[in-house]
Amino acid sequence: MSDVACMVVDSYNHIDQALEKEWDELAIQTKGSIYLTCAWSRIWWEFYGKKKHLRIFFYRVKGKLVGVIPVYIEQIRIGLVVVRIARLVDAYNPKRVFDLPLFKEHAESVGKHLARHLVGTDRCDLISIGPVSDECEAKKSFFASAKKIKKELGVVQDVHFGVYTHFDLSNTFDAYMHTLSKSERKNRQYYEKRLAKEYDIHSVVIREPDKIESEMPQFAALHAAQWRKQGRLGYFNAWPLSDAFNRHLAVELARLGRTRLIKISNGEIPIIYEYYYLFGNCSYWQLSARIEGEEWDRLSLGATGAVAMIRETIEEGITKIEGGVAHYEYKTRLGGIESNISILRVTARQPISIAKYHLCVLLQKLYIKLYYRLWYSRIQPKLPSFFHRPIWVNYTSMIF
């Protein structure tokens, strides 16, 4: 790799405070995602690393850290067929945007080495890196690197994975409000004034670890109640281990000053929550919750909570909000910008690995269409609550 050296670590126990700090500083300098930082990925691994093999690739040039790619390897069994697949740590439960902590000038060397190591040394059939946004500075060179060694590989594809929403924030909240359409600005002002006039409204931003720990169950309960009205489980009950994972994550990252939970109450009763994280100059919007009922549905609480979060983020000096994967009309009304995300898929050169890849693609399409979109999203919500079940673990394993 010319002047780029690599160290591969297979346990978070081998990462000391100095290396974690160096990793975080790299992620900030390269505008890498919080989801690929040491703390986040380590906590994810504690909950979801069972029966998986960890590989964290540290790349250096003349001793300086220039890239970190945390990957896990998992064996998926499809009948008699076993597929060995490598993915980014934290991938696919649920979908996130993984902008790489990697300097673009070294992305080609890193991409070539990573592909060769995973299909050669670790004997993976399939590598899946992403989703990565078009705003990631290293993406173009990193994704192109596999094509430059295609003779050593099998399938090399840059697969479109939809869009995500981000907000490029103004310096002040007033300036942000003036970026909205005239009608939207009037709506936000109207609903905020009406809420304050008719109710005993209190708003607080919770940051402290002990307060986060005590508040997360109430937030999760309100979130579940909101989705229960629609016959759905909500995030905390739908995704495997997500309730316990997020409670632990929120507290641990609060110790690093990264967790935020906005709580808006009517007297002592919570009516809105906004849950997000700060890292570098970016806020990572996770989930919202709002009280349900005819009395509240007329007050546009969802957008009100989002604007409260935007206001607080601006006041903390943050310049960008990463608003999550998929299209949400209300986010674009509030100034959100949609950008493309995609996944780099690479297979080993052997015909059997290529065949396994096409089998996985076929099964993924069937899982999405028949299980997720038809059964889970359409049929299950209409059934009695007894039939409401979390998302299959097999489904999360097949999304790549």
C-alpha positions as CSV (number, residue, x, y, z in Angstrom):
1,M,0.0,0.0,0.0
2,S,2.9,2.4,-0.7
3,D,3.3,4.5,2.4
4,V,0.0,3.4,4.1
5,A,0.4,0.9,7.0
6,C,-2.4,-1.2,8.5
7,M,-3.1,-2.7,11.9
8,V,-6.1,-5.0,12.4
9,V,-7.7,-5.4,15.8
10,D,-10.2,-8.1,16.7
11,S,-11.4,-6.8,20.1
12,Y,-12.3,-3.5,21.6
13,N,-10.2,-4.6,24.6
14,H,-7.2,-3.8,22.6
15,I,-8.2,-0.1,22.1
16,D,-6.9,2.2,24.9
17,Q,-8.0,5.7,25.7
18,A,-5.3,7.3,23.6
19,L,-6.3,5.3,20.5
20,E,-10.0,6.0,21.0
21,K,-9.2,9.7,21.3
22,E,-7.2,9.5,18.1
23,W,-10.0,7.7,16.4
24,D,-12.5,10.4,17.5
25,E,-10.3,13.2,16.3
26,L,-9.9,11.5,12.9
27,A,-13.7,11.2,12.6
28,I,-14.2,14.9,13.4
29,Q,-11.5,16.0,10.9
30,T,-12.9,13.8,8.1
31,K,-16.6,14.5,9.0
32,G,-17.1,10.8,9.7
33,S,-20.3,9.6,11.2
34,I,-20.8,9.2,14.9
35,Y,-22.0,5.6,14.1
36,L,-18.4,4.7,13.2
37,T,-16.8,6.1,16.3
38,C,-15.2,3.9,18.9
39,A,-17.7,4.5,21.7
40,W,-20.8,3.9,19.5
41,S,-19.5,0.9,17.7
42,R,-18.2,-0.7,20.9
43,I,-21.6,-0.4,22.6
44,W,-23.3,-1.8,19.5
45,W,-20.9,-4.7,19.5
46,E,-21.7,-5.5,23.2
47,F,-25.4,-6.0,22.2
48,Y,-25.1,-7.4,18.7
49,G,-21.7,-8.9,18.3
50,K,-22.6,-12.5,19.3
51,K,-21.6,-15.1,16.7
52,K,-19.9,-12.4,14.7
53,H,-16.1,-11.7,14.2
54,L,-14.7,-8.3,14.6
55,R,-12.1,-6.6,12.4
56,I,-11.2,-3.0,13.0
57,F,-8.7,-1.7,10.4
58,F,-6.5,1.2,11.5
59,Y,-4.6,2.9,8.7
60,R,-1.6,5.1,9.2
61,V,0.8,7.2,7.2
62,K,4.1,8.0,8.9
63,G,2.5,7.3,12.2
64,K,-0.5,9.5,11.6
65,L,-4.0,7.9,11.7
66,V,-5.6,8.4,8.3
67,G,-8.5,5.9,8.3
68,V,-10.5,3.6,10.5
69,I,-12.9,1.0,9.1
70,P,-14.7,-1.1,11.8
71,V,-16.1,-4.3,10.2
72,Y,-17.8,-7.5,11.4
73,I,-17.9,-10.8,9.6
74,E,-21.0,-13.0,9.9
75,Q,-21.9,-16.4,8.5
76,I,-25.4,-16.6,7.1
77,R,-26.9,-20.0,6.5
78,I,-29.4,-20.3,3.6
79,G,-30.4,-24.0,3.7
80,L,-27.2,-25.9,2.9
81,V,-25.5,-22.7,1.7
82,V,-23.2,-20.7,4.0
83,V,-22.4,-17.2,3.1
84,R,-19.6,-15.3,4.8
85,I,-20.4,-11.6,4.7
86,A,-18.5,-8.6,6.0
87,R,-20.4,-5.4,6.9
88,L,-19.7,-2.2,8.8
89,V,-20.2,-2.4,12.5
90,D,-23.8,-1.2,13.4
91,A,-25.1,-1.8,9.9
92,Y,-28.8,-2.4,9.3
93,N,-30.7,-2.3,12.5
94,P,-32.1,0.1,11.5
95,K,-30.5,1.7,8.4
96,R,-28.1,4.5,9.1
97,V,-25.7,6.7,7.1
98,F,-22.0,5.7,7.5
99,D,-19.8,8.5,6.3
100,L,-16.3,7.1,6.6
101,P,-13.6,8.3,9.1
102,L,-11.1,8.4,6.3
103,F,-9.0,11.0,4.5
104,K,-9.9,11.1,0.8
105,E,-6.3,11.2,-0.4
106,H,-5.7,7.8,1.1
107,A,-9.1,6.3,0.3
108,E,-8.0,4.4,-2.8
109,S,-5.1,2.6,-1.0
110,V,-7.4,1.8,2.0
111,G,-10.2,0.5,-0.2
112,K,-7.9,-1.8,-2.1
113,H,-6.3,-3.2,1.0
114,L,-9.6,-3.7,2.8
115,A,-11.1,-5.6,-0.2
116,R,-8.0,-7.8,-0.6
117,H,-7.8,-8.6,3.1
118,L,-11.5,-9.5,3.6
119,V,-11.8,-11.7,0.5
120,G,-8.2,-13.1,0.9
121,T,-7.2,-13.4,4.5
122,D,-10.7,-13.6,6.0
123,R,-12.2,-15.5,3.0
124,C,-15.4,-13.5,2.8
125,D,-17.8,-14.2,0.0
126,L,-19.3,-10.8,0.1
127,I,-18.4,-7.3,1.4
128,S,-21.0,-4.6,2.0
129,I,-19.8,-1.1,2.9
130,G,-22.5,1.5,3.5
131,P,-24.9,3.1,3.1
132,V,-22.5,6.1,2.5
133,S,-23.7,9.5,1.5
134,D,-22.5,11.5,-1.5
135,E,-21.3,14.1,0.9
136,C,-18.7,11.8,2.3
137,E,-15.4,13.2,1.0
138,A,-13.7,9.8,0.8
139,K,-16.6,8.0,-0.9
140,K,-15.7,8.5,-4.5
141,S,-12.1,7.3,-4.3
142,F,-13.0,4.5,-1.8
143,F,-15.8,3.1,-4.0
144,A,-13.7,3.4,-7.2
145,S,-10.8,1.5,-5.6
146,A,-12.5,-1.9,-5.9
147,K,-13.1,-1.4,-9.6
148,K,-9.4,-0.8,-10.1
149,I,-8.6,-4.3,-8.8
150,K,-11.7,-5.9,-10.3
151,K,-9.5,-8.7,-11.9
152,E,-8.8,-9.9,-8.3
153,L,-12.5,-9.7,-7.4
154,G,-15.9,-10.9,-8.7
155,V,-18.9,-8.6,-8.5
156,V,-18.2,-4.9,-7.8
157,Q,-21.3,-2.7,-7.6
158,D,-22.2,0.8,-6.3
159,V,-25.8,0.1,-5.3
160,H,-28.2,3.1,-4.9
161,F,-29.9,2.8,-1.5
162,G,-32.3,5.7,-1.6
163,V,-31.9,9.1,0.1
164,Y,-31.3,10.6,3.5
165,T,-32.2,14.0,4.9
166,H,-29.8,16.6,6.2
167,F,-30.1,20.2,7.4
168,D,-27.4,22.8,6.7
169,L,-28.1,25.2,9.6
170,S,-28.0,29.0,9.7
171,N,-26.0,30.8,12.4
172,T,-29.1,31.9,14.3
173,F,-32.6,30.5,14.7
174,D,-34.2,33.6,13.3
175,A,-32.1,33.2,10.1
176,Y,-33.1,29.6,9.9
177,M,-36.8,30.5,10.2
178,H,-36.4,32.9,7.2
179,T,-35.1,30.0,5.1
180,L,-38.6,28.4,5.4
181,S,-41.5,29.3,3.1
182,K,-43.7,32.1,4.2
183,S,-46.6,29.8,4.9
184,E,-44.5,27.3,6.8
185,R,-43.0,30.1,8.9
186,K,-46.5,31.4,9.8
187,N,-47.6,27.9,10.7
188,R,-44.7,27.3,13.1
189,Q,-45.2,30.6,14.8
190,Y,-49.0,30.0,15.0
191,Y,-48.7,26.6,16.6
192,E,-46.0,27.6,19.0
193,K,-48.1,30.6,20.3
194,R,-51.3,28.5,20.5
195,L,-49.5,25.8,22.5
196,A,-48.1,28.3,24.9
197,K,-51.4,30.1,25.3
198,E,-53.6,27.0,25.9
199,Y,-51.3,24.9,28.0
200,D,-48.7,25.1,30.8
201,I,-45.7,24.4,28.6
202,H,-42.3,23.7,29.9
203,S,-39.2,22.7,27.9
204,V,-35.9,21.2,29.1
205,V,-32.8,19.8,27.4
206,I,-31.5,16.8,29.3
207,R,-27.8,16.0,29.1
208,E,-26.7,14.6,32.4
209,P,-26.2,10.8,32.4
210,D,-28.3,10.1,35.5
211,K,-31.2,12.2,34.2
212,I,-30.9,10.6,30.8
213,E,-31.1,7.2,32.5
214,S,-34.2,8.0,34.4
215,E,-35.9,9.7,31.4
216,M,-35.3,7.2,28.7
217,P,-38.1,4.7,29.9
218,Q,-40.7,7.5,29.8
219,F,-39.5,8.6,26.3
220,A,-39.7,5.0,25.1
221,A,-43.1,4.5,26.6
222,L,-44.5,7.7,24.9
223,H,-42.9,6.6,21.6
224,A,-44.5,3.2,21.9
225,A,-47.9,4.7,22.7
226,Q,-47.8,6.9,19.7
227,W,-47.1,4.0,17.3
228,R,-49.6,1.7,19.1
229,K,-52.4,4.0,17.9
230,Q,-51.4,3.0,14.4
231,G,-51.2,-0.7,15.2
232,R,-47.4,-0.7,15.1
233,L,-44.8,-1.5,17.7
234,G,-42.6,1.5,17.4
235,Y,-38.8,1.4,17.1
236,F,-38.0,0.3,20.7
237,N,-40.3,-2.8,20.5
238,A,-39.8,-3.6,16.8
239,W,-36.0,-3.9,16.4
240,P,-34.2,-6.6,18.4
241,L,-32.7,-5.4,21.7
242,S,-33.2,-1.8,20.6
243,D,-34.7,-0.7,23.9
244,A,-31.8,-2.0,26.1
245,F,-29.3,-0.9,23.5
246,N,-30.5,2.7,23.3
247,R,-30.9,3.1,27.1
248,H,-27.3,2.0,27.6
249,L,-26.0,3.9,24.6
250,A,-27.7,7.2,25.7
251,V,-26.2,7.0,29.2
252,E,-22.7,6.1,28.1
253,L,-22.6,8.8,25.4
254,A,-24.0,11.3,27.8
255,R,-20.8,10.7,29.8
256,L,-18.9,12.0,26.7
257,G,-21.3,15.0,26.4
258,R,-22.9,13.7,23.2
259,T,-26.5,12.7,24.2
260,R,-29.4,15.1,24.1
261,L,-33.1,14.5,25.0
262,I,-35.5,17.4,24.6
263,K,-38.6,17.1,26.8
264,I,-41.6,19.4,26.3
265,S,-44.3,19.0,29.0
266,N,-47.8,20.2,29.8
267,G,-47.4,20.7,33.5
268,E,-45.9,17.4,34.6
269,I,-47.1,15.4,31.6
270,P,-44.6,14.9,28.7
271,I,-46.1,15.7,25.4
272,I,-43.0,15.8,23.1
273,Y,-39.6,14.2,23.1
274,E,-36.7,14.6,20.7
275,Y,-33.8,12.2,21.0
276,Y,-30.5,13.0,19.2
277,Y,-26.7,13.0,19.5
278,L,-23.9,15.6,18.9
279,F,-20.5,14.8,17.5
280,G,-18.2,17.2,15.8
281,N,-20.2,19.9,14.0
282,C,-23.2,17.5,13.4
283,S,-26.3,16.5,15.2
284,Y,-27.7,13.0,14.6
285,W,-31.4,13.0,14.9
286,Q,-32.6,9.6,16.2
287,L,-36.3,9.5,17.2
288,S,-39.2,11.6,18.3
289,A,-42.3,10.9,20.5
290,R,-45.5,12.9,20.9
291,I,-48.7,12.5,22.8
292,E,-51.7,11.2,20.8
293,G,-55.3,12.2,20.9
294,E,-57.8,14.5,19.2
295,E,-56.9,17.3,21.6
296,W,-53.3,17.2,20.5
297,D,-53.5,16.2,16.9
298,R,-54.7,19.7,15.9
299,L,-51.5,21.3,17.2
300,S,-48.8,19.9,14.8
301,L,-46.7,18.5,17.7
302,G,-44.4,16.5,15.4
303,A,-43.2,19.6,13.5
304,T,-43.2,21.6,16.7
305,G,-40.8,19.1,18.3
306,A,-38.6,19.1,15.3
307,V,-38.3,22.9,15.3
308,A,-37.5,22.8,19.0
309,M,-34.6,20.4,18.3
310,I,-33.4,22.6,15.4
311,R,-33.4,25.7,17.6
312,E,-31.5,23.9,20.4
313,T,-29.0,22.5,17.9
314,I,-28.3,26.0,16.4
315,E,-27.9,27.5,19.9
316,E,-25.2,24.9,20.6
317,G,-23.2,26.0,17.6
318,I,-23.9,22.9,15.4
319,T,-23.9,23.5,11.7
320,K,-25.5,20.4,10.4
321,I,-28.3,17.9,11.3
322,E,-28.2,14.3,9.9
323,G,-31.9,13.6,9.7
324,G,-32.0,9.9,8.9
325,V,-32.6,7.6,5.9
326,A,-35.7,7.7,3.7
327,H,-38.0,10.5,2.5
328,Y,-40.1,12.4,5.1
329,E,-42.2,15.2,3.6
330,Y,-42.4,17.2,6.9
331,K,-38.5,17.3,7.1
332,T,-38.2,18.8,3.7
333,R,-40.9,21.4,4.6
334,L,-38.7,22.3,7.6
335,G,-35.6,22.9,5.4
336,G,-34.3,19.4,5.1
337,I,-32.2,18.5,2.0
338,E,-32.3,15.1,0.5
339,S,-29.1,13.5,-0.8
340,N,-28.3,10.1,-2.3
341,I,-26.8,7.2,-0.4
342,S,-25.4,4.0,-1.8
343,I,-23.6,0.8,-0.8
344,L,-20.4,-0.7,-2.2
345,R,-20.9,-4.4,-2.7
346,V,-17.9,-6.6,-3.6
347,T,-17.6,-10.4,-3.9
348,A,-14.7,-12.8,-4.0
349,R,-13.6,-13.9,-7.5
350,Q,-14.6,-17.5,-7.1
351,P,-17.8,-18.5,-9.0
352,I,-19.4,-20.0,-5.9
353,S,-19.0,-16.6,-4.1
354,I,-20.6,-14.8,-7.1
355,A,-23.5,-17.3,-7.1
356,K,-24.0,-16.8,-3.3
357,Y,-24.2,-13.1,-3.9
358,H,-27.0,-13.4,-6.4
359,L,-28.8,-15.8,-4.1
360,C,-28.6,-13.2,-1.3
361,V,-29.8,-10.4,-3.6
362,L,-32.8,-12.6,-4.5
363,L,-33.6,-13.5,-0.9
364,Q,-33.2,-9.9,0.2
365,K,-35.8,-8.7,-2.4
366,L,-38.2,-11.4,-1.2
367,Y,-37.7,-10.5,2.4
368,I,-38.4,-6.8,1.7
369,K,-41.4,-7.4,-0.5
370,L,-43.1,-10.3,1.1
371,Y,-42.1,-10.0,4.8
372,Y,-41.4,-6.3,5.5
373,R,-43.7,-4.4,3.1
374,L,-46.5,-6.9,2.9
375,W,-46.7,-8.8,6.2
376,Y,-45.0,-6.5,8.7
377,S,-46.1,-3.1,7.3
378,R,-49.5,-3.9,5.9
379,I,-51.1,-7.0,7.3
380,Q,-49.7,-7.3,10.9
381,P,-50.8,-3.7,11.9
382,K,-54.4,-4.6,11.0
383,L,-54.4,-7.8,13.2
384,P,-55.2,-7.9,16.9
385,S,-52.2,-6.9,19.2
386,F,-51.5,-10.6,20.0
387,F,-50.1,-10.9,16.4
388,H,-47.8,-7.9,16.7
389,R,-44.3,-9.2,16.8
390,P,-40.8,-7.6,16.5
391,I,-38.9,-7.7,13.2
392,W,-37.3,-11.1,12.5
393,V,-33.6,-11.4,13.3
394,N,-33.4,-13.2,10.0
395,Y,-34.6,-10.1,8.2
396,T,-31.9,-7.9,9.8
397,S,-29.2,-10.5,8.8
398,M,-30.4,-10.5,5.2
399,I,-30.3,-6.7,4.6
400,F,-26.9,-5.8,3.1
